């Protein structure tokens, strides 16, 4: 029997504990629209978009000189990303034009992470690697576009390849390493960093949650209590990690944009 079975507990014959694994991240389609199947992560990603757009629309749709509570929260969040991330990396002059994108990216990633601790939803969208890859590709395309737009075709190639004739005979090796870093490693690590942290965090919360219920039988209640405490601890820790990962993802995006706008050296 599965550990997810509400009748399955420790010390009951035939009730083995089945730990969560990759199968915990696979979902059957919830419904189909126009031939496209929507599963739970896709639905949550769509809801994340509605939440972010809806919140900022409500906060700034009728902005006042003397802000209300919702507008104050919106301004605080917007200013946090603008000053703490964009301005620090790009400066005010260059950064202003990228603030709306970075603010949207930060809150979108954060809300997708946040679903993991919301009852019923209970799943971080970014633990499905397709979503971090999609977001990383958006940043990657922006970086490439800005690189060639700012520095021209030749200057952009020099920036990406690390071309510097003063390096002498090691130049070919440096160029290969720089191309690997900029074209493959950078977008890969940008996506995997977010995915791996959310995947591991959700897996741990699932493990302790299921174990708490499974051991809730006889003397096993002692172990169930300890496991439940760990569930609470891991959930609180995950709440912190969710915000940190959104911050790091956008920080890296700002650094990539800054690299695209910087003069080749």
C-alpha positions in Angstrom: 0.0 0.0 0.0 1.1 3.6 -0.5 2.1 5.8 2.3 -0.4 8.4 0.9 -3.2 6.1 1.8 -4.9 7.6 4.9 -5.5 4.0 6.3 -1.8 3.1 6.0 0.4 3.6 9.2 3.4 2.2 10.8 3.0 -1.3 12.4 0.1 -2.2 10.1 1.0 -5.4 8.1 1.4 -4.7 4.4 1.7 -0.9 4.9 5.2 0.0 3.7 6.4 3.6 3.6 6.8 4.9 0.0 9.0 8.0 0.1 8.2 10.8 -2.3 10.3 11.0 -5.5 10.1 12.0 -9.1 6.6 10.7 -9.3 5.6 13.5 -6.8 6.3 16.1 -9.5 4.3 14.4 -12.3 0.6 15.5 -12.7 -2.2 14.3 -14.8 -4.0 16.9 -16.9 -6.7 18.8 -15.0 -8.6 19.9 -18.1 -8.1 20.6 -21.8 -8.7 23.8 -23.7 -8.4 23.9 -27.5 -6.4 20.7 -27.5 -3.9 21.9 -24.9 -3.8 20.0 -21.7 -3.4 22.0 -18.4 -1.9 20.3 -15.4 -1.5 21.6 -11.9 1.9 23.4 -12.4 0.6 25.1 -15.6 -2.5 26.3 -13.8 -0.5 27.6 -10.9 1.8 29.5 -13.3 -1.2 31.0 -14.9 -2.6 32.0 -11.5 0.8 33.5 -10.6 0.4 35.8 -13.6 -3.0 36.8 -12.5 -1.9 37.4 -8.9 1.1 39.6 -9.9 -0.8 41.6 -12.5 -3.9 41.9 -10.3 -1.9 43.1 -7.2 0.0 45.8 -9.0 -3.2 46.9 -10.9 -5.0 47.2 -7.6 -2.0 48.9 -6.0 -1.2 51.5 -8.7 -4.4 51.6 -10.9 -5.6 54.6 -9.0 -2.4 55.8 -7.3 -2.7 58.6 -4.8 -0.3 61.2 -3.5 -1.1 59.9 0.0 -1.0 56.1 -0.6 -3.3 53.6 1.0 -2.1 50.4 2.6 -2.1 48.4 -0.6 -0.3 51.1 -2.5 2.3 51.4 0.2 2.9 47.6 0.0 3.2 47.8 -3.7 5.6 50.8 -3.6 7.7 49.0 -1.0 8.0 45.9 -3.2 8.7 47.9 -6.3 11.3 50.1 -4.5 13.0 47.0 -3.0 13.7 45.6 -6.5 14.5 49.0 -8.1 17.0 50.1 -5.5 18.2 46.8 -4.0 18.7 45.0 -7.3 18.5 47.1 -10.5 20.1 50.3 -9.3 22.9 48.5 -7.6 23.8 46.5 -10.7 23.0 49.0 -13.5 22.9 52.4 -11.9 19.9 54.8 -12.0 20.4 56.2 -15.5 20.7 52.8 -17.3 18.6 50.9 -14.8 15.3 52.8 -14.9 14.3 51.3 -18.2 14.7 47.7 -16.9 12.9 48.2 -13.6 9.4 47.1 -14.8 10.8 43.9 -16.3 12.9 43.0 -13.2 10.1 43.8 -10.8 7.7 41.6 -12.8 10.3 38.8 -12.9 11.0 38.9 -9.2 7.4 38.8 -8.1 6.5 36.2 -10.7 9.2 33.8 -9.6 8.4 34.5 -5.9 4.7 33.8 -6.3 5.4 30.6 -8.2 7.7 29.5 -5.4 5.2 30.6 -2.7 2.5 28.2 -3.9 4.4 25.4 -2.1 3.3 26.5 1.3 -0.3 27.4 0.3 -2.8 24.7 1.4 -4.4 22.7 -1.4 -2.0 24.3 -4.0 1.1 22.9 -2.1 3.5 22.8 -5.0 6.3 25.2 -6.1 5.9 25.7 -9.9 9.7 26.3 -10.3 10.4 22.8 -9.1 9.4 21.7 -12.7 12.5 22.6 -14.6 10.6 23.7 -17.8 9.6 26.9 -16.0 13.0 28.0 -14.8 14.4 27.2 -18.3 11.7 29.3 -19.9 12.5 32.3 -17.6 16.2 31.9 -18.0 15.8 31.9 -21.8 13.9 35.2 -21.7 16.8 36.7 -19.7 19.3 35.1 -22.1 17.6 36.5 -25.2 17.5 39.9 -23.6 21.2 39.7 -22.8 22.2 38.7 -26.3 20.0 41.4 -27.9 21.5 44.1 -25.6 25.0 42.8 -26.2 24.8 43.2 -30.0 22.7 46.3 -29.9 25.1 48.1 -27.5 28.4 47.0 -28.9 27.6 46.1 -32.5 28.2 42.8 -34.2 32.0 42.7 -33.9 32.0 44.2 -30.4 29.4 41.8 -29.3 31.4 38.8 -30.5 34.4 40.1 -28.7 32.4 40.5 -25.5 31.0 37.0 -25.7 34.2 35.3 -26.8 36.5 37.2 -24.5 38.7 38.2 -27.4 41.9 40.0 -26.4 44.9 39.8 -28.7 47.2 40.6 -25.8 46.6 37.1 -24.4 48.8 35.7 -27.1 48.9 31.9 -27.5 46.3 31.2 -24.8 43.7 33.3 -26.7 42.0 30.3 -28.5 41.6 28.4 -25.2 40.2 31.5 -23.4 37.8 32.1 -26.3 36.5 28.5 -26.1 36.0 28.7 -22.4 34.3 32.1 -22.6 31.9 30.9 -25.4 31.0 27.9 -23.3 30.4 30.1 -20.2 28.3 32.7 -22.0 26.3 30.5 -24.4 25.8 27.3 -22.4 26.9 27.3 -18.8 25.4 30.7 -17.9 21.8 30.0 -19.0 22.0 26.4 -17.7 23.1 27.4 -14.2 20.7 30.3 -14.1 17.8 27.9 -14.6 19.1 24.9 -12.5 20.0 27.0 -9.5 16.3 28.0 -9.0 15.0 24.6 -10.0 17.3 22.5 -7.8 16.6 24.6 -4.6 12.8 24.5 -5.0 12.8 20.8 -6.0 14.9 19.8 -3.0 12.9 21.9 -0.6 9.5 20.6 -1.8 10.9 17.0 -1.6 11.9 17.5 2.0 8.6 19.0 3.1 6.8 16.1 1.4 9.0 13.6 3.1 8.4 14.9 6.6 4.7 15.5 6.0 4.0 12.0 4.7 6.2 10.5 7.4 4.3 12.3 10.1 1.1 10.7 9.0 2.6 7.3 8.4 4.1 7.0 11.9 0.9 8.3 13.6 0.1 4.9 15.2 0.9 3.4 18.6 4.3 4.2 19.9 5.1 5.7 16.5 3.3 8.8 17.6 6.5 10.0 19.3 8.3 9.8 16.0 5.4 11.3 14.2 5.6 14.3 16.6 9.3 14.8 15.8 8.6 14.5 12.1 5.8 17.1 12.3 8.1 19.5 14.1 10.6 19.1 11.2 7.7 19.7 8.8 7.0 23.1 10.4 10.8 23.9 10.5 11.3 23.0 6.9 8.2 25.0 5.8 9.5 28.1 7.6 12.9 27.6 6.1 11.3 27.1 2.7 9.5 30.4 3.0 12.9 32.1 3.4 14.4 30.2 0.5 11.6 31.1 -1.8 12.3 34.8 -1.4 16.0 34.3 -1.6 15.8 32.3 -4.9 13.6 35.0 -6.5 16.2 37.6 -5.3 19.1 35.6 -6.7 17.4 34.9 -10.0 16.7 38.6 -10.6 20.2 39.6 -9.3 21.8 37.4 -11.9 19.5 38.8 -14.6 20.6 42.3 -13.6 24.3 41.3 -13.7 23.9 39.8 -17.1 22.2 42.9 -18.4 25.0 45.0 -16.9 27.6 42.8 -18.7 25.8 43.3 -22.0 25.9 47.1 -21.5 29.4 47.3 -20.3 32.2 48.2 -22.7 34.3 45.2 -23.9 37.7 44.9 -22.1 
